[in-house]
Amino acid sequence: MMVYLYSGVLMFFSGLIMFSLKRKHLLLMLLSIELMVVSLYFNMFIYLSVLGNDYFFSMVFLTFSVCEGALGLSVLVSMIRTHGNDYFQSLNLLW
């Protein structure tokens, strides 16, 4: 059981490191955030299975994470349509 816990923590921290290293591209940042969300879902699923509780809260969490992913993808598409790429350097907030 501890192997699953350690693998979930390793997934979360690898997503966090990837988020901090790839901060120039919006798409890579969104992918690393999704990796962190999936690892949190995995950890929560393992925790709830150990306790023997109902998995209803995990379905609510999964629904919100899908909505967050769709919102991030729509922001990415909007940014690519207006600016032509997903670099944060080309995005001028004072414009």
C-alpha positions in Angstrom: 0.0 0.0 0.0 2.9 2.3 0.7 4.1 1.9 -2.9 0.9 3.5 -4.2 1.3 6.4 -1.8 4.9 7.0 -2.8 4.1 6.8 -6.5 1.3 9.4 -6.1 3.6 11.7 -4.2 6.4 11.2 -6.8 3.8 12.0 -9.6 2.8 15.2 -7.8 6.3 16.5 -7.2 7.4 15.6 -10.7 4.4 17.7 -12.0 5.4 20.5 -9.6 9.0 20.5 -10.9 7.8 20.4 -14.5 5.5 23.3 -13.8 8.3 25.4 -12.4 10.8 24.5 -15.1 8.5 24.9 -18.2 6.9 28.2 -17.2 7.4 29.8 -20.7 4.8 27.7 -22.5 1.2 27.7 -21.5 0.5 24.2 -22.9 3.3 22.6 -20.9 2.1 24.4 -17.8 -1.4 23.1 -18.3 -0.2 19.5 -18.8 1.9 19.6 -15.6 -1.1 21.0 -13.7 -3.2 18.1 -15.1 -0.5 15.7 -13.9 -0.7 17.1 -10.4 -4.5 16.9 -10.5 -4.4 13.2 -11.6 -1.9 12.4 -8.9 -4.1 14.1 -6.3 -7.1 12.1 -7.5 -5.0 8.9 -7.3 -3.9 9.7 -3.8 -7.5 10.5 -2.7 -8.7 7.3 -4.3 -6.1 5.3 -2.4 -6.9 7.1 0.8 -10.6 6.5 0.5 -10.1 2.9 -0.3 -8.0 2.4 2.8 -10.8 4.0 4.9 -13.5 2.1 3.2 -15.6 5.2 2.6 -17.8 6.1 -0.3 -16.2 7.3 -3.5 -18.7 10.1 -4.1 -16.3 12.8 -3.3 -13.8 11.5 -5.7 -16.3 11.8 -8.5 -17.0 15.4 -7.6 -13.3 16.1 -7.6 -12.9 14.4 -11.0 -15.8 16.5 -12.4 -14.2 19.8 -11.2 -10.8 18.8 -12.6 -12.4 18.1 -16.0 -14.0 21.5 -15.9 -10.7 23.1 -15.0 -9.0 21.3 -17.9 -11.6 22.5 -20.4 -11.3 26.1 -19.1 -7.5 26.0 -19.4 -7.8 24.6 -22.9 -10.2 27.3 -24.0 -7.8 30.0 -22.6 -5.0 28.3 -24.6 -7.0 28.3 -27.8 -8.0 32.0 -27.3 -4.4 33.0 -26.7 -3.1 31.1 -29.7 -5.8 32.8 -31.9 -5.0 36.3 -30.7 -1.2 36.1 -30.4 -0.2 33.2 -32.6 1.7 31.1 -30.1 1.7 30.1 -26.4 4.8 31.9 -25.2 4.3 34.1 -22.2 7.0 36.4 -23.5 4.9 37.5 -26.4 1.9 38.2 -24.2 1.9 41.9 -23.3 -0.5 42.7 -20.5 0.0 46.5 -20.8 -1.3 46.5 -24.4 
